Amino acid sequence: MTFKGHCIFSLSTIIVAKKIGFSTNISNAEWDIVIIGALLSCVLPDIDHPKSIISKHFKIFSFITCGILNHRGFTHSILSFFLYIWLLNQVLPSELVSYRGFHDAMIIGYASHLIADILTTTGIPLLWPYRWRFSFPILNPNTPLKETLFCLLVLIYSIIGYY
């Protein structure tokens, strides 16, 4: 999935999460806080791809991850998701109430990336290091226009259906 697709899908996901009360922290947080949190984290799993936008902005991390990991490998697994949550808990001060919604939104953003990539024909190795890929192939990575259209439709539905 493209950068744009991940951002739109993440925005849709955080709208639904806030409206259904996925977590009290997200429900009580301001919209700008949860949107920024979700958008900042929705592209993090692609740090393992040398041409991704996140890799271009964080070259040191990208150099390390691209040299060690394959794209859509470890960073697209359940293990990396839980490691990300653990690291997030170490970095963000949990006692500050204003950070709690941001924290939860960053988790939703990362999760939305994994979900979006499951929707592609390539899928992701959720059980890494096992190579078995999970896929619900409704999107082809070679058709970015269809992907953007799909993500925009999901966004429209999330706004109309949950707003």
Summary of the structure (lengths in Angstrom):
residues: 163
radius of gyration: 15.5
end to end distance: 26.1
largest distance: 44.3
contacts: 544
relative contact order: 0.21
helix: 69%
strand: 2%
